[in-house]
Amino acid sequence: MKKPIKWQVGNFSPVTRVFSEIYSNRVVSVKDKFTLRSTDGLKVSAHASYYFRQVPRVTNEPERYRDFSAGIKGEWTITDNDYVELAYAFDQYDKSTLQRSQNLDIRSHSNVQNSVRALYNHTMGRGDILTVGGCHAFLRILH
């Protein structure tokens, strides 16, 4: 019969971890944003980003993680009291395994999201604001 472990107070920590392997990886990350303003109260902005990571946990079959995100937004100040905003966003995240022996990149997970949003604000005389808007999102997950 084994005796129970008694924890000691002091320099000993019961939360210890032993790492048998440390994996290196390759990471690429790029993002950018663009904004255009006009004199008639119109502003358009767009953004995009890409992320890639490769981790060699298994010999000749590294895991790959990718994420691509992009969007565009238009903002229009029609008058001092009226403001409209329209936006679209896209995001896709994938996980795959590269089988080097057959030169195949096999996707095991994919998450794709699209969303559209519209918003209208009207400022009234006493500072009250009427806001009307809507949003639609579509999500697709593949395993």
C-alpha positions as CSV (number, residue, x, y, z in Angstrom):
1,M,0.0,0.0,0.0
2,K,1.4,3.4,-1.0
3,K,1.5,6.2,1.5
4,P,-0.2,9.5,0.5
5,I,2.1,12.3,-0.6
6,K,2.6,15.1,2.0
7,W,3.2,18.5,0.5
8,Q,5.9,20.6,2.1
9,V,5.7,24.3,2.7
10,G,8.6,26.4,1.4
11,N,10.5,26.3,-1.9
12,F,8.7,23.1,-3.0
13,S,5.9,23.7,-5.5
14,P,3.3,21.0,-6.0
15,V,2.5,22.4,-9.5
16,T,5.5,21.2,-11.6
17,R,5.6,20.3,-15.2
18,V,8.1,18.3,-17.1
19,F,8.5,19.0,-20.8
20,S,9.8,16.1,-22.7
21,E,9.8,17.9,-26.1
22,I,9.7,21.5,-27.1
23,Y,8.3,22.2,-30.6
24,S,9.6,25.0,-32.7
25,N,7.3,26.5,-35.2
26,R,7.1,28.8,-38.2
27,V,4.8,31.9,-37.9
28,V,3.8,34.4,-40.5
29,S,1.5,37.3,-39.6
30,V,0.5,40.2,-41.9
31,K,-2.1,42.9,-41.5
32,D,-3.0,46.2,-42.9
33,K,-5.7,48.9,-42.8
34,F,-6.7,51.5,-45.3
35,T,-9.0,54.5,-44.7
36,L,-10.4,57.0,-47.3
37,R,-12.1,60.2,-46.2
38,S,-14.0,62.5,-48.5
39,T,-15.1,66.1,-47.9
40,D,-18.8,65.3,-48.0
41,G,-18.8,63.3,-44.8
42,L,-18.1,59.9,-46.3
43,K,-15.4,57.6,-44.8
44,V,-14.6,54.2,-46.1
45,S,-12.1,51.9,-44.3
46,A,-10.9,48.4,-45.1
47,H,-8.8,45.9,-43.2
48,A,-7.2,42.6,-43.9
49,S,-5.0,40.2,-42.0
50,Y,-3.4,36.8,-42.5
51,Y,-1.9,34.5,-40.0
52,F,-0.1,31.2,-40.6
53,R,1.6,28.9,-38.1
54,Q,3.2,25.5,-38.7
55,V,4.1,23.2,-35.8
56,P,6.1,19.9,-36.4
57,R,4.6,17.7,-33.6
58,V,4.8,14.5,-35.8
59,T,7.7,13.8,-38.1
60,N,6.9,14.6,-41.7
61,E,3.3,15.7,-40.8
62,P,3.4,19.2,-39.4
63,E,0.2,20.8,-38.1
64,R,-0.8,24.0,-39.9
65,Y,-3.1,26.8,-38.6
66,R,-4.3,29.6,-40.9
67,D,-6.6,32.6,-40.3
68,F,-7.7,35.2,-42.9
69,S,-9.8,38.1,-41.8
70,A,-11.0,41.0,-43.9
71,G,-13.7,43.7,-43.8
72,I,-15.0,46.9,-45.2
73,K,-16.9,49.7,-43.4
74,G,-18.6,52.8,-44.8
75,E,-19.6,55.7,-42.6
76,W,-21.6,58.6,-43.9
77,T,-22.5,61.8,-42.0
78,I,-25.5,62.9,-44.1
79,T,-26.4,66.0,-42.0
80,D,-25.4,67.1,-38.5
81,N,-28.3,65.0,-37.2
82,D,-28.1,61.9,-39.5
83,Y,-25.5,59.2,-39.7
84,V,-25.4,55.9,-41.5
85,E,-22.9,53.0,-41.1
86,L,-22.6,49.9,-43.3
87,A,-20.1,47.1,-42.6
88,Y,-19.1,43.7,-43.9
89,A,-16.7,41.3,-42.2
90,F,-15.2,37.9,-43.2
91,D,-13.1,35.5,-41.2
92,Q,-11.9,32.0,-42.0
93,Y,-9.8,29.8,-39.7
94,D,-8.4,26.5,-40.8
95,K,-6.4,23.7,-39.2
96,S,-4.7,21.1,-41.4
97,T,-2.0,18.5,-41.4
98,L,0.7,18.4,-44.1
99,Q,1.5,14.9,-45.2
100,R,4.9,15.4,-46.9
101,S,5.2,11.9,-48.2
102,Q,2.2,12.3,-50.4
103,N,2.4,16.2,-50.7
104,L,-1.1,16.5,-49.3
105,D,-2.4,19.3,-47.0
106,I,-5.5,17.7,-45.3
107,R,-7.8,20.1,-43.6
108,S,-9.3,18.8,-40.4
109,H,-11.2,21.9,-39.2
110,S,-12.6,25.0,-40.9
111,N,-14.5,27.9,-39.4
112,V,-16.0,30.5,-41.8
113,Q,-17.9,33.6,-40.6
114,N,-19.6,36.3,-42.7
115,S,-21.4,39.2,-41.1
116,V,-23.2,42.3,-42.4
117,R,-24.3,45.2,-40.3
118,A,-26.3,48.4,-41.0
119,L,-26.9,51.2,-38.5
120,Y,-28.7,54.6,-38.8
121,N,-28.6,57.3,-36.1
122,H,-30.8,60.4,-36.0
123,T,-30.1,63.1,-33.3
124,M,-33.2,64.9,-32.2
125,G,-33.5,68.5,-30.9
126,R,-32.9,67.8,-27.2
127,G,-29.9,65.5,-27.7
128,D,-32.0,62.3,-27.9
129,I,-30.8,59.8,-30.5
130,L,-32.9,57.4,-32.4
131,T,-30.9,54.3,-33.5
132,V,-32.1,51.7,-36.0
133,G,-30.1,48.9,-37.3
134,G,-29.6,45.3,-38.0
135,C,-27.0,42.6,-38.3
136,H,-26.9,39.3,-40.1
137,A,-24.2,36.7,-39.4
138,F,-23.6,33.4,-41.1
139,L,-21.3,30.8,-39.6
140,R,-20.1,27.5,-41.1
141,I,-18.0,25.0,-39.2
142,L,-16.5,21.9,-40.9
143,H,-14.9,19.1,-39.0
